Amino acid sequence: MTLMAVLADGPLRVAHLLVAAAWIGANIGLLYVSVAVRRKGLSAETRGELVKALGFLELVVGVCLLLIIPLGIGFVYAAGLGLHDLGSGSANALFWGLLALTAAWIAAHWRENRELGAGMVATPFQRVYTPASWVLRLVFCGFFLITGATSLAGSGIWASDHIAWKSILLGFILGMERLTNYLFRDFGPVFAELVIGGETPERFDRFNRLFLNAYPPVLTLYAAIIAGAIIGVTGL
């Protein structure tokens, strides 16, 4: 029995479910805090604490999303739901390679969040990590969208339609996550202006508009998460 099979019989299945549950829970918390931070008349201290909570929840969401990639691919292979052309050695190399990449990616993501939280912007590390992270996310986005679509057409790597649909939804979620990140690109200076300069109608409107502009892709992303959860539970 290969190491992949051992993991599939227990820990890998449980880890995939736990990470997915944590991802959904953190997203719910992120939405709730985003509503709270947009209240008018909050003190700078209160709004600052809420923004810290937003940053922590965003970090949890990001970590869970990255972990879902190797755990999902590993589980699909081990459960016989896809990647049938891979031998056990190749499958194990793919799984552990993706897990190592994810661990390094999470460590870099954590460092970027710490630097941004400390007010460090455009550091040498960020100038390398930020575009690299964008490229990797877009590569995985395209991979899951394309392999899901080709599998539904009958010539892809996923062995069942419900896995193909989950692949498409994961690719879509990765795309919406990048769009949301792009829409929040000015959050740091807008928030600093609101806190340092004091709340005025104009400053609050700029701060509030960041969230309002991001809600459509965020809510679309949440709809995709719910659809993926339904497909995963029912096997549709």
VOGU-3710 file (C-alpha; in Angstrom, 3 decimals, decimal comma):
1> mtlmavladg> 0,000/0,000/0,000  1,456/3,347/-1,012  1,719/6,331/1,287  -0,946/8,033/-0,821  -3,343/5,124/-0,174  -2,655/5,243/3,564  -3,484/8,943/3,620  -6,633/8,410/1,541  -7,954/5,870/4,010  -8,012/8,380/6,842
11> plrvahllva> -5,955/11,534/7,400  -6,152/12,876/3,852  -9,945/12,583/3,726  -10,342/14,186/7,169  -7,816/16,941/6,402  -9,629/17,840/3,175  -12,974/18,131/4,986  -11,516/20,108/7,913  -9,732/22,584/5,643  -12,884/23,050/3,539
21> aawiganigl> -14,955/23,648/6,708  -12,390/26,149/8,053  -12,340/27,905/4,672  -16,126/28,290/4,627  -16,216/29,428/8,279  -13,475/32,020/7,751  -15,290/33,363/4,687  -18,470/33,816/6,742  -16,485/35,658/9,403  -14,807/37,801/6,754
31> lyvsvavrrk> -18,173/38,904/5,375  -19,528/39,695/8,855  -16,492/41,780/9,873  -16,520/43,604/6,529  -20,039/44,801/7,313  -19,057/45,850/10,852  -15,977/47,836/9,750  -18,120/49,924/7,373  -20,230/51,457/10,149  -20,087/55,212/10,353
41> glsaetrgel> -18,824/56,898/13,481  -16,480/54,173/14,671  -13,440/55,301/16,610  -10,049/54,893/14,951  -9,140/52,266/17,559  -12,289/50,213/16,965  -11,982/50,392/13,200  -8,311/49,461/13,473  -9,132/46,352/15,534  -11,767/45,325/13,002
51> vkalgflelv> -9,274/45,743/10,174  -6,831/43,532/12,101  -9,585/40,919/12,338  -10,159/41,270/8,586  -6,462/40,714/7,956  -6,375/37,603/10,147  -9,481/36,112/8,525  -8,137/36,900/5,056  -4,954/35,062/5,994  -6,941/32,011/7,155
61> vgvcllliip> -9,012/32,063/3,958  -5,871/32,319/1,833  -4,096/29,490/3,666  -7,129/27,192/3,417  -7,569/27,920/-0,288  -3,926/27,042/-0,951  -4,154/23,827/1,105  -7,271/22,694/-0,737  -5,260/22,375/-3,965  -2,851/19,544/-2,963
71> lgigfvyaag> -5,328/17,909/-0,581  -8,053/17,880/-3,230  -5,806/16,541/-5,992  -4,335/13,893/-3,681  -7,730/12,747/-2,473  -9,188/12,589/-6,003  -6,357/10,315/-7,157  -6,379/8,120/-4,065  -10,167/7,702/-4,216  -9,998/6,644/-7,868
81> lglhdlgsgs> -11,825/9,739/-9,122  -9,209/11,033/-11,512  -5,597/11,123/-12,761  -5,800/7,455/-13,719  -2,870/7,743/-16,140  -0,477/8,424/-13,256  1,323/5,563/-11,585  1,523/5,472/-7,800  5,077/6,818/-7,824  4,185/9,750/-10,051
91> analfwglla> 1,044/10,449/-8,018  3,000/10,511/-4,768  5,628/12,788/-6,295  2,876/15,111/-7,538  1,092/15,170/-4,182  4,152/15,780/-2,026  5,580/18,249/-4,527  2,351/20,261/-4,470  2,276/20,060/-0,671  5,865/21,369/-0,460
101> ltaawiaahw> 5,020/24,183/-2,889  1,945/25,027/-0,818  3,954/25,102/2,432  6,464/27,519/0,886  3,608/29,553/-0,593  1,845/29,799/2,778  5,077/30,886/4,495  5,570/33,606/1,872  1,910/34,668/2,151  2,299/34,890/5,940
111> renrelgagm> 5,427/37,038/5,577  3,708/39,389/3,139  0,789/39,849/5,547  3,156/40,594/8,438  5,053/43,157/6,376  1,872/44,874/5,226  0,512/44,841/8,786  3,691/46,593/9,921  3,235/49,277/7,264  6,024/47,941/5,039
121> vatpfqrvyt> 5,025/48,435/1,399  6,858/47,495/-1,821  9,696/45,732/-0,014  12,169/43,666/-2,087  10,403/40,511/-0,900  6,977/41,827/-1,945  8,270/42,862/-5,366  9,207/39,225/-5,996  6,430/37,410/-4,137  3,400/39,422/-5,283
131> paswvlrlvf> 3,766/38,847/-9,050  4,893/35,244/-8,471  1,792/34,577/-6,383  -0,433/36,123/-9,050  1,119/33,928/-11,747  0,773/30,747/-9,673  -2,856/31,469/-8,796  -3,719/32,215/-12,425  -1,960/29,012/-13,538  -4,001/26,941/-11,093
141> cgfflitgat> -7,145/28,871/-12,046  -6,624/27,984/-15,700  -5,669/24,397/-14,877  -8,853/23,684/-12,924  -11,109/25,462/-15,413  -9,619/23,697/-18,443  -9,376/20,223/-16,922  -12,906/20,497/-15,550  -14,335/21,552/-18,912  -12,442/18,883/-20,869
151> slagsgiwas> -13,502/16,211/-18,368  -17,145/17,161/-18,811  -16,569/16,829/-22,558  -15,284/13,299/-21,992  -11,550/13,720/-22,582  -10,188/15,146/-19,329  -8,300/13,860/-16,310  -11,239/13,748/-13,861  -13,211/10,508/-13,882  -16,629/11,801/-12,801
161> dhiawksill> -18,800/14,772/-13,671  -19,119/15,925/-10,059  -15,320/16,154/-9,727  -15,181/17,983/-13,072  -17,754/20,498/-11,828  -15,846/20,971/-8,564  -12,686/21,574/-10,615  -14,461/24,264/-12,641  -15,837/25,867/-9,473  -12,393/25,878/-7,815
171> gfilgmerlt> -10,899/27,556/-10,879  -13,724/30,089/-10,844  -13,190/30,735/-7,117  -9,472/31,335/-7,684  -10,355/33,834/-10,401  -12,874/35,684/-8,222  -10,359/35,736/-5,363  -7,838/37,467/-7,621  -10,448/39,966/-8,817  -11,377/40,786/-5,209
181> nylfrdfgpv> -7,716/41,225/-4,320  -7,291/43,609/-7,250  -10,325/45,680/-6,211  -8,807/46,093/-2,735  -5,402/47,190/-4,076  -5,841/50,736/-2,628  -7,116/49,596/0,775  -3,934/50,515/2,696  -3,706/54,197/1,747  -7,495/54,704/1,851
191> faelvigget> -7,719/53,217/5,343  -4,686/55,189/6,548  -6,243/58,414/5,255  -9,489/57,668/7,098  -7,775/56,864/10,397  -5,051/59,524/10,367  -7,054/62,349/8,824  -10,274/61,562/10,658  -13,646/60,467/9,314  -15,215/62,861/6,852
201> perfdrfnrl> -18,020/62,062/4,370  -15,545/62,012/1,489  -12,971/59,801/3,234  -15,608/57,420/4,531  -17,191/57,202/1,074  -13,862/56,180/-0,477  -13,365/53,563/2,248  -16,927/52,254/1,961  -16,803/52,134/-1,837  -13,886/49,692/-1,747
211> flnayppvlt> -16,132/47,141/-0,038  -19,208/47,895/-2,126  -17,233/47,418/-5,362  -15,827/44,120/-4,088  -19,114/42,628/-2,837  -20,375/41,398/-6,265  -17,338/39,149/-6,949  -17,172/38,171/-3,270  -20,823/37,099/-3,184  -20,363/35,302/-6,511
221> lyaaiiagai> -17,379/33,505/-4,981  -19,498/32,507/-1,969  -22,201/31,159/-4,292  -19,528/29,018/-5,977  -18,348/27,747/-2,570  -21,913/26,766/-1,651  -22,384/25,060/-5,014  -19,129/23,158/-4,530  -20,176/22,078/-1,017  -23,543/20,834/-2,324
231> igvtgl> -21,857/18,898/-5,140  -19,337/17,436/-2,711  -22,002/16,272/-0,254  -24,543/14,984/-2,759  -22,122/13,758/-5,429  -24,229/15,409/-8,133
//
